[in-house]
Amino acid sequence: MAAAEQRSPAAGPAAGPEKAPSGPGPGPDPGPVRDLFLEPDHGERGSGLNNEYAVLHELVKAARARLKPGTWDYLIGGSETETTFRRNRLALDEIAFRPRVLRDVSRVDPSGRLLGVPLRIPVVLAPIGSLQDLDPGGGATTARAAIDYGVVSMLSSACEPGLEEVARAAADGPKIFQLYVRGDAGWVDDHARRAVECGYDAFALTVDLDYYGRRERDLAKRFKTTARRRAAGPEFQMRFSWDDVKRLKDRFDIPIILKGIATAEDTEIACEHGVEVIYVSNHGGRQLDHGRGAIEVLPEVVRAAAGRAEVMVDGGILRGTDVVKAMILGADAVGIGRLTGFAVAAAGRSGVMRMLELLEHEICICLGLLGVNGYRDLDETWLHRGARAVAEPHATSAFPLLAEGY
Ligand SMILES: Cc1cc2nc3c(=O)[nH]c(=O)nc-3n(C[C@H](O)[C@H](O)[C@H](O)COP(=O)(O)O)c2cc1C
């Protein structure tokens, strides 16, 4: 992203590799001039939940009220001491903004693009296993919400319904399939083939789950999700290697995403293998404990990728300001995990759409108050690292009003 002393022209979507989007993409353009004081009217294609959920924390509150305690803990929990989990949030909180003023911010563009697919905001609904425990429609609900709003969702292979049924529910828009390796090469190739045949836009391999992290909230409650009860074949994931990535690249004409990259070293190898998207993630702090906060890892990965692959990040992203920080640090898009879970548990498809509308409004206000028209105008001079976090990081610390009883 280039620094912009000059005002950018009417901001359009950020430039990226061109590819015809497979679906309608962003909804109707609400016009370049956004009212940064009032939330825009989302019209007929909106969630219709503006009154029910005026702020993000109301979705979190509704989710907590609806979910059984075991499912709530499964959703929010991290592994072991939850240090990685907390560092995700802490690392975001320790970045402050250096806003610029007296610039024309009457036009603000919050949109983005990943793998040529236009995104109304640069957000991907991260894969969540056992979504069916949060909403009866499972992965079909989030896939539909993503398309109806104008982003893309990633379906987890540990989620119901399966890839064919979700593809039918999401036939008119972009979608990504994410695989946990639970079988031999033939089994993996079969999933890649089916993903291609079903029209998925990318095939994601989650690579940070060779062993299942000790989620102590679940263990202490003796809680198992539906997917966990059926889990089989973890040894195949343990043996999965760069050779398998090469085989998939050689055999299948579908972009590959590696989810769970945490170093420049592995970014380099991924780029040498022609991987299209490097997804920086520590699984929301649910796998290796005592890792770095994901946003801290992002700059070294962006540097190592050096434009050879697109870069995503997730971990603790719960507010529009978090999205903007990640974009400044070089992300092409961010993944939203738990917040998607809260939203779908609160109000299904409409809840997820409402969550995205609220994130969009927060992003627009953030960009306007930073003095820019879009992400392309920003660079690291807009950031101050090492700011003191004002809250102890935890699952809902991004929503401090909850603790005050709102
Ligand atoms: C309840 C839950 C289930 C998850 N299931 C999967 C999964 O099936 N596949 C996967 O790659 N990641 C899974 N993740 C990790 C998310 O895709 C994502 O990396 C993480 O949640 C991002 O952090 P955040 O929740 O702080 O946004 C899961 C996360 C949660 C919270």
The ligand as a Tripos MOL2 file, in Angstrom:
@<TRIPOS>MOLECULE
LIG
   31    33     1     0     0
SMALL
NO_CHARGES

@<TRIPOS>ATOM
      1 C1        -15.4340  -23.1660   17.4000 C.3       1 LIG1
      2 C2        -14.3000  -23.1370   16.4150 C.ar      1 LIG1
      3 C3        -14.1660  -24.1580   15.4940 C.ar      1 LIG1
      4 C4        -13.1290  -24.1170   14.5600 C.ar      1 LIG1
      5 N1        -13.0480  -25.0770   13.6080 N.ar      1 LIG1
      6 C5        -12.1100  -24.9890   12.6410 C.ar      1 LIG1
      7 C6        -12.0890  -25.9070   11.5660 C.ar      1 LIG1
      8 O1        -12.9140  -26.7940   11.4660 O.2       1 LIG1
      9 N2        -11.1200  -25.7520   10.6350 N.ar      1 LIG1
     10 C7        -10.1630  -24.7770   10.7080 C.ar      1 LIG1
     11 O2         -9.3090  -24.6750    9.8500 O.2       1 LIG1
     12 N3        -10.1850  -23.8800   11.7140 N.ar      1 LIG1
     13 C8        -11.1370  -23.9580   12.6670 C.ar      1 LIG1
     14 N4        -11.1740  -23.0230   13.6490 N.ar      1 LIG1
     15 C9        -10.2170  -21.9060   13.6300 C.3       1 LIG1
     16 C10       -10.8220  -20.7470   12.8430 C.3       1 LIG1
     17 O3        -10.9630  -21.0690   11.4800 O.3       1 LIG1
     18 C11        -9.9610  -19.4930   12.9470 C.3       1 LIG1
     19 O4         -8.6450  -19.8000   12.5620 O.3       1 LIG1
     20 C12        -9.9540  -18.8800   14.3430 C.3       1 LIG1
     21 O5        -11.1980  -19.0370   14.9710 O.3       1 LIG1
     22 C13        -9.6090  -17.4060   14.2360 C.3       1 LIG1
     23 O6         -9.5850  -16.7970   15.4640 O.3       1 LIG1
     24 P1        -10.8240  -15.9750   16.0700 P.3       1 LIG1
     25 O7        -11.8210  -16.9910   16.5130 O.co2     1 LIG1
     26 O8        -10.2180  -15.2630   17.2150 O.co2     1 LIG1
     27 O9        -11.3860  -15.0880   14.9900 O.co2     1 LIG1
     28 C14       -12.2050  -23.0530   14.5840 C.ar      1 LIG1
     29 C15       -12.3380  -22.0440   15.5340 C.ar      1 LIG1
     30 C16       -13.3770  -22.0670   16.4360 C.ar      1 LIG1
     31 C17       -13.5160  -20.9410   17.4130 C.3       1 LIG1
@<TRIPOS>BOND
     1     1     2 1
     2     2     3 ar
     3     2    30 ar
     4     3     4 ar
     5     4     5 ar
     6     4    28 ar
     7     5     6 ar
     8     6     7 ar
     9     6    13 1
    10     7     8 2
    11     7     9 ar
    12     9    10 ar
    13    10    11 2
    14    10    12 ar
    15    12    13 ar
    16    13    14 ar
    17    14    15 1
    18    14    28 ar
    19    15    16 1
    20    16    17 1
    21    16    18 1
    22    18    19 1
    23    18    20 1
    24    20    21 1
    25    20    22 1
    26    22    23 1
    27    23    24 1
    28    24    25 2
    29    24    26 1
    30    24    27 1
    31    28    29 ar
    32    29    30 ar
    33    30    31 1
@<TRIPOS>SUBSTRUCTURE
     1 LIG1         1 GROUP 0 **** ****
